Amino acid sequence: MTTISFIGLGTMGAPMALNLLRSGFDVVGYNRSPARVAKFVAAGGRGALSVAEAVTDSDVVITMLPDSPDVTSVYTGPDGVIANTRPGSLLIDMSTIRPDVARAVADTAAGRGLRFLDAPVSGGEQGAKDGSLAIMVGSSEADFAAALPVLSEVGATIVHVGRVGSGQTVKAANQLIVAGTIQLVAEALTFLRAHGVEVEKALEVIGGGLAGSAVLRSKGPSMRARDFTPGFRVSLHHKDLGIFNDAAREAGVVAPLAANVSYLVGALKAQGCGHLDHSALLLLVEQLSGIDAREVGTETTGVMNS
């Protein structure tokens, strides 16, 4: 039986680890919060008290962590993944981080005979629960083939996009498109309400045409209902857009719309809404339009700071 260490049992990581467990893998979970480990053990998994303990006997190590510094620390520290994993093992980082950090970790791992893949995901919490995530993988062809049986249990669209770091580059582009589309949906909803149009019917017909998208299908109803329960937090999307802008600058790519949506997401975060779902961009559009939230209902997870 293949033994998998899963580091990071948060909103995305926990359901992914459970899907691997249900698929018959031997899964050892670790999280900085012991309560999350206990919950995973209660579901039938094995728990560890440290990263080192989690990875010692593993064939595959998967990490799902918040940001680049977390990945660097977990992989390269003295008690981390690289120092304590058996040579030849697969290391799969499914976090969303900077491409250059992924390449640096891969180089360090290779020095100890370990195979590293960057494999960020898209699809949100529901995709993690359903095992239907889109996974963009940066690695060698051989390492991709070796990891595919594992990745297939957590994702439905799994594509090898190039060398290490390429997965993170594709994810950065993905996050730009998602944020930009959410912003446009927020503006459209505010526009429709201002003109007294029946929004549900408007979204139905818009969704059936060229403007239809996965973002509109997924976020439109919750935005219409003003439900901003976090599936993907504003604070994390703000971080991801920073990754895109830095990488675009390095490549000499001019991305004016990316700059604008990054500014808006940053403003929303600064208003104290970093804990809300990224669809809360609707609140910022309403504020900028001079619309009192009470005129259209109260969102379920908080309000903008005055």
Backbone torsions as a table, in degrees:
resi	resn	phi	psi	omega
1	MET	NA	133.2	177.2
2	THR	-71.7	129.7	177.4
3	THR	-99.8	126.0	-178.7
4	ILE	-116.0	129.6	169.9
5	SER	-95.5	130.1	178.7
6	PHE	-118.5	113.9	-177.4
7	ILE	-105.0	114.3	-179.8
8	GLY	110.1	87.4	-175.5
9	LEU	-104.0	50.8	-179.6
10	GLY	-87.8	-152.9	-176.0
11	THR	-56.3	-41.1	179.2
12	MET	-91.2	-43.3	-173.0
13	GLY	-65.2	-40.7	-176.8
14	ALA	-60.0	-51.6	178.8
15	PRO	-65.7	-31.1	177.3
16	MET	-66.6	-44.0	178.4
17	ALA	-63.3	-38.0	179.1
18	LEU	-66.7	-38.0	177.2
19	ASN	-63.5	-39.3	176.7
20	LEU	-65.2	-39.9	178.5
21	LEU	-62.6	-45.3	-179.4
22	ARG	-67.4	-22.5	179.9
23	SER	-82.7	-2.2	175.0
24	GLY	104.1	2.0	176.8
25	PHE	-78.0	152.3	170.9
26	ASP	-85.5	111.7	-171.5
27	VAL	-117.4	126.2	175.7
28	VAL	-107.4	121.5	-176.9
29	GLY	-105.3	144.3	173.6
30	TYR	-139.8	141.1	175.6
31	ASN	-149.2	150.3	178.1
32	ARG	-60.7	-30.1	177.6
33	SER	-89.4	112.7	-179.0
34	PRO	-58.6	-29.1	-179.0
35	ALA	-62.2	-36.2	179.1
36	ARG	-69.9	-36.3	176.6
37	VAL	-65.3	-43.8	179.7
38	ALA	-60.3	-39.2	178.8
39	LYS	-65.6	-38.3	178.7
40	PHE	-67.9	-40.8	177.6
41	VAL	-63.1	-39.8	178.8
42	ALA	-62.6	-25.9	179.2
43	ALA	-85.3	-2.3	176.7
44	GLY	115.2	-3.7	179.1
45	GLY	-84.8	177.7	173.3
46	ARG	-104.6	149.3	-178.6
47	GLY	-115.1	158.6	176.7
48	ALA	-133.8	155.1	-178.5
49	LEU	-93.8	-8.6	-179.8
50	SER	-155.5	165.8	175.1
51	VAL	-61.2	-46.2	-178.1
52	ALA	-57.6	-45.4	179.4
53	GLU	-64.4	-38.2	-176.7
54	ALA	-65.1	-36.2	-169.3
55	VAL	-99.0	-8.8	-170.9
56	THR	-53.5	-43.2	-175.4
57	ASP	-111.6	22.9	-173.7
58	SER	-91.0	148.7	172.1
59	ASP	-90.1	-31.8	-178.5
60	VAL	-135.2	135.3	173.9
61	VAL	-117.4	127.5	177.4
62	ILE	-117.9	134.1	176.2
63	THR	-121.1	139.0	175.0
64	MET	-135.9	94.0	-169.2
65	LEU	-124.1	161.7	-171.9
66	PRO	-68.3	-40.0	-168.7
67	ASP	-154.9	171.8	-177.1
68	SER	-55.5	-46.3	179.2
69	PRO	-60.7	-34.8	178.7
70	ASP	-64.7	-43.0	179.9
71	VAL	-64.7	-46.1	179.0
72	THR	-58.4	-44.9	-179.0
73	SER	-64.8	-46.6	-176.6
74	VAL	-66.6	-35.1	-177.3
75	TYR	-84.3	-41.9	-166.7
76	THR	-104.5	-6.5	178.8
77	GLY	-68.5	163.4	-178.2
78	PRO	-60.9	-28.2	177.3
79	ASP	-104.0	20.3	-173.4
80	GLY	-92.2	-169.5	-173.5
81	VAL	-64.3	-51.7	-172.4
82	ILE	-64.2	-38.7	-177.5
83	ALA	-74.0	-16.7	-171.1
84	ASN	-124.5	4.9	-179.7
85	THR	-100.9	144.3	-179.0
86	ARG	-65.3	138.3	175.8
87	PRO	-54.6	142.7	-179.6
88	GLY	94.8	-15.0	-178.8
89	SER	-70.1	157.4	176.6
90	LEU	-92.9	132.1	174.8
91	LEU	-113.8	119.3	-176.0
92	ILE	-120.9	108.6	176.9
93	ASP	-94.4	118.0	-177.7
94	MET	-107.2	11.8	175.1
95	SER	-71.7	171.7	171.6
96	THR	-109.4	110.4	-174.4
97	ILE	-138.0	-179.6	178.3
98	ARG	-70.9	139.4	178.9
99	PRO	-57.4	-37.4	-178.7
100	ASP	-68.0	-30.8	176.6
101	VAL	-68.6	-40.8	177.4
102	ALA	-59.8	-43.3	-179.7
103	ARG	-66.6	-38.1	179.7
104	ALA	-65.7	-42.7	178.3
105	VAL	-64.8	-40.2	179.0
106	ALA	-60.7	-41.7	179.4
107	ASP	-63.5	-42.2	178.7
108	THR	-65.0	-41.5	179.5
109	ALA	-63.9	-41.5	-179.0
110	ALA	-61.8	-32.5	178.9
111	GLY	-64.7	-17.2	177.9
112	ARG	-112.9	17.1	176.3
113	GLY	74.9	27.1	-179.7
114	LEU	-110.4	148.4	-177.5
115	ARG	-104.1	122.4	-173.9
116	PHE	-114.0	136.7	175.0
117	LEU	-127.9	137.1	168.1
118	ASP	-99.2	125.0	-172.0
119	ALA	-140.3	63.5	178.8
120	PRO	-65.0	161.0	-172.6
121	VAL	-125.3	161.8	171.7
122	SER	-137.9	145.9	-179.5
123	GLY	139.3	-10.7	174.8
124	GLY	71.2	-174.5	-177.1
125	GLU	-59.9	-40.0	-179.2
126	GLN	-66.2	-39.1	177.1
127	GLY	-63.7	-36.2	177.0
128	ALA	-65.5	-41.3	179.4
129	LYS	-66.7	-40.4	-176.2
130	ASP	-81.5	-12.1	-174.7
131	GLY	69.9	29.9	-174.7
132	SER	-115.8	23.2	-176.7
133	LEU	-64.6	152.1	167.4
134	ALA	-91.9	129.8	-175.6
135	ILE	-123.8	124.1	-179.7
136	MET	-107.8	117.0	-166.8
137	VAL	-111.6	129.0	171.9
138	GLY	-110.1	119.2	-176.8
139	SER	-177.6	-178.2	169.2
140	SER	-75.0	161.6	178.3
141	GLU	-61.9	-40.4	-177.8
142	ALA	-65.7	-41.8	-180.0
143	ASP	-68.9	-36.0	176.5
144	PHE	-61.3	-45.5	179.4
145	ALA	-61.7	-38.7	-179.6
146	ALA	-68.5	-33.5	-177.2
147	ALA	-85.1	-17.1	-172.2
148	LEU	-57.7	-41.2	178.8
149	PRO	-60.1	-31.5	177.6
150	VAL	-77.9	-47.6	-178.1
151	LEU	-62.4	-30.5	-178.5
152	SER	-65.8	-18.5	179.8
153	GLU	-86.4	-9.3	179.5
154	VAL	-121.0	-10.9	-178.0
155	GLY	-135.1	159.6	178.2
156	ALA	-109.8	-31.9	177.2
157	THR	-116.2	106.9	-174.2
158	ILE	-125.0	115.9	-172.3
159	VAL	-129.7	130.9	173.3
160	HIS	-82.0	115.6	-172.1
161	VAL	-106.3	1.5	177.7
162	GLY	141.6	-160.3	-176.5
163	ARG	-71.0	172.4	178.8
164	VAL	-54.5	134.6	-175.9
165	GLY	101.6	-23.7	-179.4
166	SER	-68.0	-34.9	177.8
167	GLY	-59.2	-44.0	180.0
168	GLN	-68.7	-33.1	177.4
169	THR	-65.5	-44.5	177.8
170	VAL	-64.8	-39.4	179.3
171	LYS	-63.2	-38.1	178.1
172	ALA	-60.7	-42.5	176.9
173	ALA	-64.0	-40.2	177.5
174	ASN	-58.6	-45.1	-177.3
175	GLN	-68.0	-31.9	174.7
176	LEU	-64.3	-47.2	-178.4
177	ILE	-62.3	-42.1	-179.9
178	VAL	-63.0	-49.6	-178.3
179	ALA	-63.1	-43.5	179.5
180	GLY	-62.7	-39.4	-179.7
181	THR	-69.5	-41.2	177.3
182	ILE	-60.4	-41.8	178.7
183	GLN	-60.8	-43.1	179.5
184	LEU	-66.9	-38.5	176.4
185	VAL	-63.1	-41.3	178.9
186	ALA	-61.3	-43.8	179.0
187	GLU	-65.9	-39.9	179.7
188	ALA	-65.1	-42.6	179.0
189	LEU	-62.2	-43.6	179.8
190	THR	-63.8	-41.0	177.8
191	PHE	-61.9	-46.4	-178.6
192	LEU	-63.4	-43.9	-179.7
193	ARG	-65.0	-37.6	-179.0
194	ALA	-63.3	-27.8	179.9
195	HIS	-97.5	7.2	175.1
196	GLY	71.6	20.5	179.3
197	VAL	-78.5	146.5	176.0
198	GLU	-71.3	105.7	-168.0
199	VAL	-64.6	-40.7	-178.0
200	GLU	-58.9	-44.8	179.4
201	LYS	-69.5	-35.8	178.1
202	ALA	-62.4	-44.1	179.5
203	LEU	-66.2	-33.4	179.3
204	GLU	-61.7	-47.3	-177.3
205	VAL	-75.9	-36.6	176.7
206	ILE	-62.5	-41.1	-179.4
207	GLY	-65.4	-21.0	179.7
208	GLY	-88.2	-2.8	-178.6
209	GLY	-111.8	-160.8	-176.5
210	LEU	-64.1	-27.0	-179.6
211	ALA	-78.3	-7.0	178.0
212	GLY	-64.0	145.6	-179.2
213	SER	-159.8	165.9	175.6
214	ALA	-62.8	-36.0	178.5
215	VAL	-64.1	-44.7	179.8
216	LEU	-63.4	-42.9	179.3
217	ARG	-65.0	-39.9	-175.2
218	SER	-80.1	-43.8	-172.1
219	LYS	-98.9	-24.5	-177.5
220	GLY	-54.1	-53.2	-178.5
221	PRO	-61.3	-41.7	-179.4
222	SER	-70.2	-34.2	176.4
223	MET	-68.2	-39.8	177.6
224	ARG	-62.8	-37.3	179.1
225	ALA	-83.3	-4.7	-179.6
226	ARG	59.7	41.9	176.9
227	ASP	-105.7	106.4	-176.2
228	PHE	-109.8	30.9	173.5
229	THR	-58.0	127.5	-170.7
230	PRO	-68.2	120.6	166.0
231	GLY	-101.1	-37.4	172.1
232	PHE	-143.7	116.7	-169.6
233	ARG	-73.2	148.6	175.6
234	VAL	-54.3	-42.9	-176.8
235	SER	-61.5	-37.3	178.7
236	LEU	-72.4	-36.9	179.1
237	HIS	-69.5	-33.7	175.5
238	HIS	-60.7	-43.2	176.6
239	LYS	-61.2	-44.3	-177.6
240	ASP	-64.8	-37.8	178.4
241	LEU	-68.5	-30.3	173.9
242	GLY	-63.9	-38.3	176.7
243	ILE	-62.1	-44.5	179.1
244	PHE	-61.0	-48.8	-175.8
245	ASN	-63.1	-39.7	178.5
246	ASP	-64.4	-44.4	-178.9
247	ALA	-68.3	-36.2	177.8
248	ALA	-65.5	-40.4	179.5
249	ARG	-63.6	-42.1	179.4
250	GLU	-61.6	-34.7	-177.9
251	ALA	-89.3	-2.2	-179.1
252	GLY	74.3	24.2	-179.8
253	VAL	-90.4	128.1	176.8
254	VAL	-90.1	122.2	-176.3
255	ALA	-134.3	77.0	-174.7
256	PRO	-64.2	-37.7	178.8
257	LEU	-68.2	-34.5	175.7
258	ALA	-61.5	-41.4	179.2
259	ALA	-62.4	-40.7	-178.6
260	ASN	-66.9	-47.3	-177.9
261	VAL	-69.3	-31.7	175.6
262	SER	-63.2	-41.7	177.7
263	TYR	-60.8	-43.5	-177.8
264	LEU	-67.7	-42.2	177.9
265	VAL	-64.7	-39.7	176.9
266	GLY	-63.2	-39.7	178.2
267	ALA	-64.9	-40.3	178.3
268	LEU	-62.9	-42.4	177.2
269	LYS	-62.3	-42.9	-179.6
270	ALA	-65.2	-23.5	178.0
271	GLN	-78.4	1.6	179.4
272	GLY	90.9	18.6	-176.8
273	CYS	-107.8	18.5	-178.2
274	GLY	-61.5	-22.9	-178.5
275	HIS	-85.2	-10.0	-178.4
276	LEU	-83.7	165.1	173.8
277	ASP	-63.7	149.5	-177.9
278	HIS	-62.5	-16.4	175.1
279	SER	-67.0	-10.2	176.3
280	ALA	-67.6	-0.6	169.3
281	LEU	-53.9	-24.1	175.6
282	LEU	-56.6	-39.6	-179.4
283	LEU	-62.7	-38.9	-179.3
284	LEU	-68.3	-41.2	178.1
285	VAL	-61.7	-42.0	178.9
286	GLU	-64.5	-41.3	179.4
287	GLN	-62.9	-45.9	179.7
288	LEU	-65.2	-25.9	179.9
289	SER	-89.0	0.3	178.7
290	GLY	74.4	25.7	-178.6
291	ILE	-96.9	127.1	175.9
292	ASP	-76.4	129.2	-178.5
293	ALA	-56.8	-27.7	-179.3
294	ARG	-67.8	-18.6	-180.0
295	GLU	-72.3	-24.0	-176.0
296	VAL	-121.6	3.3	179.7
297	GLY	114.8	167.4	-178.7
298	THR	-108.0	127.6	-179.2
299	GLU	-66.3	157.0	-170.6
300	THR	-82.0	-15.4	-170.4
301	THR	-122.9	19.1	177.2
302	GLY	132.4	171.6	-178.7
303	VAL	-128.1	165.2	176.9
304	MET	-67.4	145.2	172.7
305	ASN	-68.6	145.7	178.3
306	SER	-82.1	NA	NA
